[in-house]
């Protein structure tokens, strides 16, 4: 992703130079950049730097104002405090609307950002004035909800980031107070609409994805007895795996899109799902993890295991048009996880056999990633596969510490795999040259 942004930036610089030299006109420049989902305005370093500095300036101005008010807070009459806070919020919102209506979108957004900060300050201070502290997460929710309409009416990634950060804070603190944040998907839907149809943002996209997965796991734990049962690492692994299979299939569907931004989102999901899958498999490669899972497993695990098969089928349907490298991992993971969690649910002492199976699967995935990297000349997959095999060898050596013969055998196998992969890569590269 970083490379893509750098290439866009370099292209924009070239296009601006062509425009300055008179080689192309402004319409042609915009047409060239539009083909790569960017523009002269979006690619301007100067404008971006100015906007970021002004955003931080507004933030610090708001903090300074809060401190000044707090210094003299007790000397101000109660009604005057309330009217001042309401007036400040209203005035800053009106200024934001005024500049947006005039066409100065960025200045308008900065005013609305200040309005959002003053709105939250007003909620907290008015609650303090009138002693309204029964359920403090409601204040965070109202604050986030109050900014949300501007995200829709004045599409802005900055306002979306502020609103969503507050919503995520509410997502984390509300269950601690004994409540389930059922309306959190509203914020996810609004931000998802923004990044998919209005303004591209890989950061907000990943934030929405991560927060949505957290909310789904929290919802499942709530159904299982309450927030105190929330444990996405042990009891809810099967359900998380099912979501991962769906997301992987969805990623391949996005990568077949004609929209460049959707393709990038698909690639982001695919890469992060690959990383998450490998991390989970490494965790499950220890028999102690399976012991904990078998000990803590519940009746809900049975239904989430069934969900793996359904999610795998849907994910396969979405990924199949993209070829075998898209569909084969989903098939392997669906069969493996479905069978493993079923056996763990049925048998109480299957941890060692399951740990061995995970280790064998990691070896197979490492080889598959190396093969894919070679076939498609993708160094990312090649080095990921190499890293998987090396890390697996190291972890198993740690398990066998003191058993020098076993450690030596593992390292010999790892060396053989590495050398075979290197020779295969060299032969493949030579064939391409011919």
Residue pairs with C-beta under 8 A, 6 or more apart in sequence:
1 202
1 264
1 267
1 268
4 264
8 36
8 37
8 38
8 43
9 43
9 45
11 32
11 33
11 36
11 38
11 43
12 33
12 38
12 40
12 43
12 44
13 43
15 24
15 29
15 32
15 33
15 40
16 29
16 40
18 24
18 29
19 25
19 26
19 29
19 40
24 32
26 40
29 40
30 39
30 40
33 39
33 40
33 43
36 260
37 200
37 259
37 260
37 261
41 47
51 106
54 106
54 110
55 110
55 113
55 158
58 110
58 113
58 114
58 117
59 113
59 117
61 114
62 114
62 117
62 118
62 121
65 118
65 121
66 121
69 84
69 125
73 81
73 125
76 84
78 129
81 125
81 126
81 129
82 126
82 129
85 118
85 121
85 122
85 125
85 126
86 122
88 118
88 122
89 115
89 118
89 119
89 122
92 111
92 112
92 114
92 115
92 118
93 111
93 112
93 115
95 108
95 111
95 115
96 108
96 109
96 110
96 111
96 112
96 114
96 115
96 150
96 154
97 108
98 108
99 105
99 107
99 108
99 111
100 108
100 109
100 112
100 154
101 108
102 108
105 154
105 156
108 154
109 154
109 156
109 158
109 159
112 150
112 154
112 156
112 159
113 158
113 159
113 162
116 143
116 146
116 147
116 150
116 159
116 162
116 163
119 143
119 146
119 147
120 143
120 166
123 139
123 142
123 143
124 139
126 132
127 133
127 136
127 139
135 177
135 179
136 173
136 177
137 170
137 173
137 174
137 177
137 179
140 166
140 169
140 170
140 173
141 167
141 170
141 174
141 181
141 183
143 166
144 163
144 164
144 166
144 167
144 169
144 170
144 187
147 159
147 162
147 163
147 166
148 163
148 186
148 187
148 190
150 156
150 159
151 159
151 160
151 163
151 190
151 191
151 194
152 190
152 193
155 194
155 198
155 199
156 199
157 194
157 195
157 199
157 201
157 204
160 190
160 191
160 194
160 201
160 204
161 203
161 204
161 207
163 187
163 190
163 191
164 187
164 191
164 204
164 207
164 208
164 211
167 184
167 187
167 211
168 207
168 211
170 181
170 184
171 181
171 184
171 211
171 214
171 215
171 218
174 180
174 181
175 181
175 218
175 222
175 227
175 230
176 227
178 227
180 218
180 219
180 222
180 227
181 215
181 218
184 211
184 215
185 212
185 215
188 208
188 211
188 212
188 215
191 204
191 207
191 208
192 205
192 208
194 201
194 204
195 201
195 204
195 205
195 208
195 261
195 265
196 261
196 262
196 265
200 261
200 264
202 264
202 265
202 268
205 265
205 268
206 268
206 272
209 247
209 269
213 240
213 243
214 232
216 239
216 243
217 230
217 232
217 236
217 239
217 240
218 227
218 230
220 236
220 239
220 300
220 304
221 227
221 229
221 230
221 231
221 232
221 235
221 236
222 230
223 300
224 235
224 298
224 300
229 235
231 296
232 240
234 292
234 293
234 296
235 293
235 296
235 297
235 298
235 300
235 301
236 304
237 280
237 293
237 341
238 301
238 304
238 305
238 307
238 308
238 337
238 341
239 304
239 307
241 280
241 308
241 311
241 333
241 337
241 341
242 304
242 307
242 308
242 310
242 311
242 312
243 311
244 273
244 276
244 277
245 308
245 311
245 312
245 314
245 315
245 330
245 333
245 334
246 311
246 314
246 315
247 269
247 273
247 315
248 269
248 270
248 273
248 315
248 319
248 329
248 330
249 314
249 315
249 316
249 317
249 318
249 319
249 330
250 266
250 269
250 315
250 318
251 266
251 267
251 269
251 270
251 273
252 266
252 270
252 318
252 319
252 321
252 322
252 326
253 266
253 318
253 319
254 262
254 263
254 265
254 266
254 269
255 263
255 266
255 267
255 270
255 322
256 266
256 321
256 322
257 263
257 266
271 380
274 384
277 333
278 362
278 365
278 384
278 388
281 358
281 361
281 362
281 365
282 362
282 391
282 392
282 395
283 289
284 290
284 354
284 355
284 358
285 355
285 358
285 359
285 362
285 392
285 395
286 355
286 399
287 351
287 352
287 354
287 355
288 351
289 355
290 344
290 350
290 351
290 354
290 355
291 351
293 344
294 344
294 348
294 349
294 350
294 351
297 344
297 345
301 341
301 345
302 345
305 338
305 341
305 342
305 345
308 334
308 337
308 338
308 341
309 334
309 338
311 334
312 330
312 331
312 333
312 334
312 335
312 338
313 334
315 330
315 334
316 327
316 330
316 331
316 334
319 326
319 327
319 330
320 326
320 327
325 372
325 376
328 368
329 365
329 368
332 361
332 364
332 365
336 357
336 361
340 354
340 357
340 358
343 350
343 353
343 354
344 350
344 351
344 354
359 392
359 396
362 388
362 389
362 392
363 389
363 392
365 385
365 388
366 385
366 386
366 388
366 389
366 392
366 417
367 385
367 389
367 417
367 421
368 385
369 381
369 382
369 384
369 385
369 388
370 381
370 382
370 385
370 386
370 389
370 421
370 424
371 385
371 424
372 378
372 381
372 382
372 385
373 379
373 380
373 381
373 382
373 383
373 384
373 385
374 382
374 421
374 424
374 425
374 428
375 428
377 432
382 421
382 425
385 421
386 418
386 421
389 414
389 417
389 418
390 414
390 418
393 410
393 411
393 413
393 414
396 410
397 407
397 410
397 411
400 406
400 407
400 410
401 407
